[in-house]
Amino acid sequence: MSTEPAAAEDPGAAAAEQAESPGAEEAAPDAEAASDTGESKDEAGDKSEGGAEDKSAELSETEAEIAAQRELRERIAERKASKQGPIEAGTKLSGTAADLLAAVRAVESGEKPVVSAFQEPEPARRPAPVRAPEPVRPQQPATAQAPAQETVEVVRAVLAEGGAPPALAEPTAAALGDGADGQLRADPWQLLRVTGVRPEQADGFARALLGAECGPDDERRGRAITVWLLEQAAVAGHTALDAATLHAALGQRAVPDPDAAVQSALAEGDALVFQDALEGAEVPVQRTDDEAARSGADGEDGEGAEPERPVRVLIGLERYALAEESLADGLARLINSLPKEPAETSEPEGPDWEAAAAQASGSAAELIRAVAGHGLVLHTGGEEARAEPAALVAAAAALGLRVCAAAHSADGRRRLARATGTDDTAVTVAGLLAGDEGPGRDAEGALALDLLVVLDAPQLDVESAAMLVESLSDGARLVLSGDPGVLWSAGPGRVFTDLLAARCCPQVVSRTPDPGPVGELTSGIGIGELNQVEAPGKEVVLVPVRDPAEAIHRTVQLVADSVPRAIGVPAEHTQVITPGPGGAAGTRALNTALKERLNPGPGRFGGFDPDDRVAYVPAPGRTTLGRVVRADEEGLHLECDGAPVVVAKERVEREVRHGWALTAHQATGQRWPAVVVVLPGDAAQALSRPWVYTAFSRAERHLSVVQGVEQALPRAVAERLWKGRTTRLQTLLHPQVPATTA
């Protein structure tokens, strides 16, 4: 590892500040709302502290994905409703039970003789897979309608009475729908449903409208703050919150009776409660004094009494609860849809997986054999290990299977296409779900696939994962592949980590290491060691600095001069990564300095000029890199991954940022020939092993580390791991997966 001398400047580190990130205006999760994720607020999806004055996000290119999620939730809700209540006259029977009932009625009516009616049909075998000649493409959902102007005007009048800014009128009307003005008058805290509004701002609005009637013990206030806290927990990655944690957060928000607030939210259907059984008996059962006295009087605590199984009580929003339950149901369906052992027959049927595995070697052969007999397989490894799922994709295609491989980013898709040798099977997850990429869907609405391989699996949140799994038909195979050391998804959940911990399916651990000094360095970080590595070609360079000003100066020098001259990587192929957007050397400050050096201009298009490097974030967790082409009355014209994108002028400030410097979460799933990681002194508290591992592993050939945190860096690598997210996936999977599988 090379070390460059630091310039002699006075030390002085500015305090890190939290700031807005393009495409997200939700408030960053408060410490009292939930235990944080161990990442910076930026890493929780680049959420912001945006005030009440901010406007909500306009319609964007993510409409198709949002509508698809809405359709999924409706389908899940219908299925859940169908499972509730008694079965009346066979109206809710399905499958074999429904067939038997129909047969009984046929015999009773004389339509069929007994023998023919109850004769078991021949078991259906899955035909040899062939590519569908004309797969059905999902229809694009209709564009969401903006609220009517008259609705906006009456809402603006109510907001004016409460002293809220008029800019909130349109997003409030959109969030609350018809009768928004009446809803606000009846419950002013409904304003918290608007993205960016905080409890203290809603309190001020309520006081102005209600006067003396307004108080901290108002039931409406407690209910609204409960929902708001659960939404902030989702921003931090939780799909639910422990009841005690939620009660404590409500208390810190001056809610006098947290339990009553939670019960009110549950009664109104704004939240759901879950009682998940805990494995083992490490946690004692909690009882009130009255319950303990009654149980003692009844002799329940005597010998022979059946012990109560401890449970954890969780509170969550319906949106994520249904997605997580749907995901668990779908995964169990895939796991159980294929026989665990191949049937012994005289003639082989189906694809010859063993022959395909024989042509591979090492972990690739192991992966192919695992996929042969299982509906769900997990694969872990670094960048070089991506060659193994690529070999699986090639083998499956050669066997005649309909196969597709999805990556998190467009850059990941390109690298995947190079590894497989074809562009036909490589897509992005977002493109596959939206129907813009991939094989399309069959007549029943399922993806026309026999095998789906998802790379960058740690970036899957519960909603995206549920949509993928729901889209696979019975008998299809799913492989989730990724590096378990990188940062988790920007959205709620930790799907890949939960599945690894659940041990519900085969797990193939790659034995292919990442090569070179950068690979050696990141491999050590993955096990908690920040080692010195030999870098004869200056593959890894450490640049010590004493303050943020020097960090910015050295970063610009590296990108514009040192790396192109010494390494041969031009500035346009070098990416800067730093912990957050704020601070004296955050992405904003770095991008300002880099633009001034690399593409100076007046910024006449909302701060942008043609050929500016930009990061376009239409939705939290989805960052697309591109450049500015031009601007006109339609908006800002970008070129992102070779495709034209037009961002309306009112959305530019929220969704587009300069992209010479990114956060680690924005960089996840992408790689560059050269990377400059900037660690100013005020970033020490934002560092963790996953953050360092993710940032350093984005480099292919060269890594420069502008280091101002001194010993905080090795301490973060050795000691600061993930801070848990509260999820239910393991609990939901456990009763559905056979013990032999686990």
N, C-alpha and C positions, 0 to 999 in steps of 0.2 A: 504494500500500500504506500503510495507516494504521498508526501506531505509538502504543501506549499507554505512559505512563510507568511505570517499575517502582517498586514500593514500597521504601522504604529498610529492608532487613533484612540481618542479617549473612550473608555467604556461608557455605555449608557443604553440600557434596554427599556423600551417602552412596554407598558402593560398590554397583554393581548386583549383584543376586543372581539366580541362576537358581532358578526355583521350578516347582511343579507347575501343570499346566493341565488343565482339566476334560476328561475323556475320554481322557487319555493319561497312562500311568504309566511309559512306557519311559524308560530313562536317556538323557540328552542325549548326543549323539555326542562322544566325546573327541577332542581335537586330534590325538592319535596314531592314532586309528582311521582317519581320512580327512581329506583337505583339506576344510575347512568350506565352506558354500555362500555365504558372504558375508552371511548373515542372522544374526540373533540365534538362540539356541537355541529361543526361542519360535517364531521364524519357520520353523524346520524342522519344524513341525507341532505346536507348542506341547507338545513332549515335556518330561518332567520328570526330575529326579534321584531320584525316589522310592526309598526304602530298601527293604530286604528285608521290613520290617514292613508295607508296603502290601499291601492285598489286590488281586487281579486284578479286572479289570472283569467285572461280571456280564452276563447276557444282556440285550440291549437291542433297540431297534427296528431295529438294523442286521442282525439275523439273516438276513433274506431276502437282503440284499446279500452277506453273508459266504458263505452257502450257494451263491449264484449264482457267486461267485468260485471256490469249491471245485469246483463242477461244471465251470467253464471250465477250471481247471487239469487236471482229470481228462481232459477231452476233448482238451486240447492234448497231454497225455502219451500218450494213445492214438494220436493222429496221429503224434507223433514216433516212437513205437515201431513204427508201421506202415511208417515210412520206412527202418528199419534192417534190415540183414541182406540176404542174397540173395533174389531173387524165385523162389519155388519153384512150378513148375507153374501159374503164373498166379494163385496165391492172393492176391497183393498187387497185382494189376493193377487199374486203375480207368479210368474214362472210355473214350476211344477204344481204348486197348490192350485193355481187357477186352472191349469189343464185338467187336474183331477176333478175339480168342481164341475167343469164343463162336461167331462165325461159322464159324471153321475147324472147330470141333468139330461144328457143325451139318451142315456139308458132309460131313465124314468119316463121320458117322452116317447120312447119307442123308435127314435131316429136311428139308433145303432144297436147292434147286439152287444152283449156284455163283453165278449172276447175282443171284438175289434175296438170297442170304446176304450178299454183299459190296456190295450197292447202298447208296450213301450216302443217308441220309434227308435230307429237305428241312430246311434250316437253320431252327431254331425262332426265331421272332421274338417279342419281348416284346409281349404284347397291350397295347392301350391301357389305361393304369392306371385302375383304378376302386377306390374305397374298399371294402375288405372289409366285407361286411355284419355278419359276426360274427367278428371276429378272436379268435384263441385267446389266452387269458390264461394265463401260466405258473402252475402250481400253487405255492402257498406251501409252502416247505420245512418239514419237520417241525422242531419246536422241539428244539434240542440238549438232550441229557439231561445233567443234573448228575451228577457222579461219585457212585457208590454210597456210602452212609454208612460201610459197613464198610471200603471202600477209603480213605476220608478218615481214618478212625481209625487204620489201620495206618500210613498216611503220617505222621500226626501223631506217632506213636510214634517213627518213624525221625528225624523232624525234631527231636524232643526230645532224642534221643541225641546229635545233632550240634549242639545249642544253637541251633537256628533257631527263630524264633517260631512258635507253633502256628497263627497266622492264615494262614500259608502253606500249610497242609495242603490246603485245598480247591483253590486255584489250582494247586498242584503236582500233585494227582491229576488235575485237568482237563487240564493240559499234557502229562503223561506217559502218561495212560491206564491201562489195566489193568496190574497188576504194577508200579505206580509205586514201591512200597516196595522191591521187588527191584532195580529200576533204580537207585534212589538208593544202595543198599548196594553194588551193583557199580560204579557210577560216580557218586560224590557231586557231581561238577561238572555233572551233568544238571540241577541246581538252577538253573543259568544260563538254562534254557529258560523259567523263570517270569519274567514281566514285572516289571521293577523290581529284580531281584536283580543285584548287581554282582560282578565277579570276586573282589574281596577278601573279600566275604561268603561266596561259594562256597568260597574257599580255607579260611576258618575252619571252615566246615561239614565240608569234607573232612578237615581235620586232626583234628577231633574224632572222626570215624568211623574213619579209617584209621590214625591214630597215626603210628608210625614209617614206615609204608609211603608216607606222603604226602610228595611233594616237588615242586619246581617243574618238574622234568624229566619228570613223569608224562605219558605219552602221552595219557591221558584229559583231563588239564588243557589241554594244548596244543590238542587238537581242539575242546574246548568253548569255549575263549577265541577260537579262530578263527571259529567260528560266531557267537559273541556280537559280535565286532568287525564282521562282515559285517552283522549286524542293526542295529548302531549306524550303520553307513555308510548303510543304507537309510533310517534316520531322518533322516539329513542329506541325503537325496535321491539318493544313488548307487544304480544298479542293479548295479554290480560295482565291484571295487577293483583297481587295478594291483597286480600281485604284489609289487613292491618296496615299495609303500606298506603293504601288509598285513604283509609281513615286518618292516618297521620298527616297526609298531604292536605286533606280537607281542613283539618285543625289548623294547619299553618296558613291556610287561606281564610281564616277567621270565620269558618263555618261552625257554629256552636254545637250542633248535634250531628256529627259526621254519619252516624249510623242511620239517622232519620233521612239524611240527604241521599244516602245510597239506596235505602229502601224506596224512597220516592222515585229515583231514577229507574229502579227495577220495576216498580208498579206501572210506570208510564211506558215501559218497553224501550227506554233509551239505552239500557244496558242489560246484560245477562249475568247470572251468577252460576258458578260451576263448583261442584264439590268433587275433587279428584282424589281418589284413594292414594295414599302414600305407601310406597314399598317399605316393608319392615315396620318396626314399631319404635323407631328412634324418637319420634315426636309424640309426647303424651297427648291423650285426648283431653281437650279443654271442656270443662263443665262449670256451670254456675253453682253457687252454694246450694240452691234449691234442688238442682238436678242431682248433685252429689248426695244430698240428704235422702231424696226419694230412692235413688239407686241403692243406697245402703239399707233403707227400710225394706226394700223389696228383695234384698239378698242377692243383688246382681253382682256385687263385688266379692261374693264368697267363692269358695273353691268350686270348680266345675262350671262357673259362669263363663259364657263365651265372650272373649275380649272384644271390645269395639275396635274397628280398624280406623286408624287416624286418617283424616282427610285434610287437604288444604282447600281453603275457600278462595276462589278467584273471581274477580269482576272484570268483564270485558265488553267491548262493543260488538254488536251483532255482526257487523261487517267482517271483522277478522275471525270471530268465533266460527261463523259459517264456513269461511274459507279454510280454516284449519281443520274443521271436521270433514269437509269435502275432500281435502287433501289426504287425510288419514284414510277415509273410505276408499278413495281411488287407488292409493298405494297398496292397501290391503287387497283390493280387487286384482291389481296387476300381479302381486306376489302370489296370490292363490289361484290365478287363472291358468298357470302352467303346471304340469306335473313335476314334482320335485325329483323324481327318478324317471329316466326314460323307460318306456315300456319295452319289454323283451319280445320282439317279433321276429319272424323268420325273414321278413323282407324289410329293409330300411325304408322309412318314410320321411318326407320333409328334407330340409337342407342337411347336407353332410357337414355339420359343424366340426367334427373331429378331423376331417380332411383339411378344413380351413385352418384349424389350429396347428396342424402339423406343418403347415407352410410358414407359420410365424414362429417366434422364439421368445423366451423370457416372459416378461409380464404381459406382453401382447397375446401370447398363446394362452396364458392363464385367463386373461379377460375374455377371450373368445369362448373358451370352454365354460366359463361361468355364465355367459349370456345364453349358451345353448340350452340350459335347463332351468333358467330362472327369469321371471318377469321383471325383476328389479335387481340391478347390480350397481354397487358403488365403486368408484375408482379414484384413487388419490395419487397425487404426484405433482412435480413442478412443471416448468415450461417444457423441458425436453420430453417429459412423460406424455405430452399431448400426442406424440407419435403413436402411442398405443391405442387410444380410441380411434385415431385416424386409420390405423391398420384394421381395427374392427369394422369400421365403416366400409373400407375397401373390400374386406372379406365378405361382409353381408351383401354388398351389391353384387359381388361375383356369384353369390349363391342364389341370386334372383330375388332377394328380399327388397321390399320398398323401405329405404333407409334414408334418414336425414340427420344431420348433425347441426346443432345450434350453439352459437357462442353469444357472449354477453354484448359485445361491441362489434362494430363494422371491421375494426382492425383485427379482432379475434376471428371473425369470419374469413378475412383474407388469409390469415396465417393457417387457418384450418383447411382452406381450399388448397393452399400450397402443399400441406401435409398429405391430403388425400389425393392430390393430383387432378381434381376436378372441381368446377364451380357448381355443379348441379346439385350436390348434396349439402352444401354449406349455406347456412342462413343465420340470421340473428334471432334471438328469442322474441324480441318485440315484433319483428317482421313476420315471424311464424304465427304468433298469436293474432296479429292484425289481418292475416291472410294475404299480406303483400309479398311474402316469400314462402318458398317451400312447395310441397306437393298439392296443397289444397285439401279439401275434405270430401269424404264419400257421401253417398246419398243419405246416410243417417247423421251426418254432421260431424263425424269423427275424422281426425286427420288420416289421410290415406297412407298410413305407414305401418310397417311391421316392426320397425326398430327405430327408436328415437334416442340419439346420444346428445346429452346436454353438457357442454363444457362450461367452465366458470360457474359451476353449480353453487358455490358459496354466495353468489350474487342473487340467487333466487329468493324472493320474499314469499310469504304464504299465498298471496293472491296470484302471483304469476305461476307459482308451482301448482296451485290448485287448477288453474286454467289449463296448464299443460297436461296434467294427469287426467282431468275430465275429458280432454280431447282425444285420448287414446282409447281404442276399442279393446274389448276383451281379447286376450291372446297376444296383444302387442307387448313388446319388450321396451324397457326404459333403462338407460344407463346414465347415471349422474356422475360426472367426472370433474374434479377440481383440486385446487391446492388448499388444504385445510388451514394453512398458515396465514392466508390473506384476510383482509377485513371482511366482515359480514355484509349482508345486503343493506342497502339504504332504507328499504322498506321494512315493515315489521316481520319478525320471525327469524329463525336460524335453521332453515330447513335441512341443509346439508349436514350441519353439526349434529342436529337432533337425530338424523337417520344413522349417522356413524355411531352415536352413543346407543341407539336402540338395538343395534346389531340384529336387525330383522331380515337381512338379506346378505348375500356374499359381498365381501369387500376385498378388492384387489389393490394391494399397495405396490406402487411402481418401485422398481429397483434401479430406475434410470436417473442418475444424478444430473443436475444442471452443470454444464462445463465451464471452465475458465475461472479466473479470479472472482468475477461477479457471482458466479454460481457457488463457488466455495464460500464466499462471504455470506450470502443469503442462506445457505444450508446451515451454517453455524448459528445465524440469527434464529432460524426456525427451532433450534433446541436451546435457545437462551444464551448463546455465546457470541460475543462480538470480537472476532479474532482478527489479528493482523494477517493479511494474505500477501503472497508474493505477486507483484504486478509489474513484470519487466517491461510491458508495453504500455504502462500507465493506464491500465484498464480500470483501476480504482485509485482515486486521488482524494486526499483529505485536505481541505482548505480551512484552517482555523481562522476565526474572526472574533472581534471583541465587542462589536455592537451592531445593531441593525443597519445603520448607514453603510458600514463596511461590508456587511453581508450583501446588500443590494449592489454595491460597487463591484465586488468580486464576482457576483452572479452574472451581471451584464458582461463583464470582461471574459468570463468563461464561455458564455453562449456566443458572443459576437466575435471573439478572437482566439482564445486559447484552444478550445475544443476543435474548431475548424482547422486551425493551423497544426496542432500537434497530433490530433486523432484522425483528422480527415472527415469529420462529420459536420456538414453545414448547419447553420443556425436553424433552418426550417425543419431539420430532423432531430433537434435537441429539445427536450422537454424539461421545464423547471417544475418541481413539486415541493410544496411547503404545507405545513399543517393546517392553516386556515386562511380565510379571506381577509381577516382583520389583522391588527397589529402593525408595527412599524416595518415589518418585512413579510407581510402576508401577500396573498395573490394580487390584491389591488395595487399595493405599492410596487411590487415587482413588475406587474404588467405595465404600469405607467412608465417605469424606467426602461423596460425592454422595448416598448413601443417607440419611445423617444429615440432610442438608438437604432432599432431595426426597421421601423416604418414611420418616421416622423410625419406629422400632419396636423391640421387644425381640428380634426374630429368633428367635421361639420354635419355628420349624420348621427346625431345622438352620441357623440364621442367617438365615432368610428370613421375610418377612412378605407377606401379600396385597398385590398391586399392585407388588411389587418387580420391577424390570426385570432380566431374566436372560438369560444366554447358555447355551444347552443344547448340549453337544458330545457326542453319543453315540459318535462315533468321531473319531480325529484327522483334521483337515482339513474336518470338517463341523460348522459352527456355525449354529445356528438361534436366532434371537432371539425372546423372548416375555416373558410376565409370569407371576407367581405368582397362582394362583387360590385355592388352599386346600391343606391337608394333612390326611391322615387315616391310618388304618392301612394303606391301600394304598401310600401314599407321597406325594410332592409333586406336586400337580396344577398343570400349566402350560397356558397357551394360547400356542401357537407358530404363527405365520402363520395364525391363525384356526382351528387344529385343536387338540383337546385332547391333551395328552401327560401320562402318569403315569410318574414316575420313582420306582422303588422306593427306600425310605429308605436301604438300604445302598449305593445308587449315587449318591445326591444329592451327597455330598462330592466325588466324582470327576468327575461329569458336568455339574454345574450351578454356575455362578458368577454373581455380579451382572454386569449387562450395560450399565451406564451408560458404562463404559470398556472398550474392547476393544484387542487387539493388531491390527497391520496385517493379519496373515494371517487373523485371524478376520473382519476387515472386508472382505476381498477379495470382489468380486462383488456388493457392496451399496453403496448410496448413500443419503445423507441430505440434507435441505434445508440443514442447518448442521453443520459438523464443527469440533471443537476438537482440534488436534494438540498434545500435550504433549511437550516435549523437555527434560527436566531435564538438568543438567550431567553426571550419571553415565550418561547414555544415549549419549554421543558415539560410543563404540566400536561401538554397535549400528547406527549409521546407515549407509546406502548409498543410491546413486541409486534403485534399485528400491524401497527401503522408503519414501523420501521421496515418490517419484512415486505410489506406491500410496496412501499415507496422505492426501496432499494432494488427489488426484483423487477421493476419496470424497465431496467436498463438491459440492452442486449450486448453492446460492445464496450461501453464506457460509462462509469459512474463517478461523478464528482460530488463530494459531500461538503457543503459550506457549513462548518460546524461552529456554533457559538454556545452550545449548551454544556460543553465540557463533560463532566462525569455523569450528567443526567442521561446521556445517551446509552452507555453500557448498563446503567441501572434500569432504565426502561426495558431494555432487551432482556435482562436477567429476571426482573421482578414484576413488571407490569403486564399482566395478561389481560384477556378479555374479562370484563365485568358482565355477569350473566344477564341474559334477556329472559324474561318470564314467558314461557311458551307451553303449549299443551300437547304438542304433536306426539311425543313419546308416550304420554299417558293414553292418548286416543288410539295409538297403534297397538299397544300391548295386548288388549283383549281380542284383537282381530287377526293377529298373526300367530300361526301355530307355534307351539313351543319348540318343535323340532327345527323350524326355520330359524328362530332366534338363536 
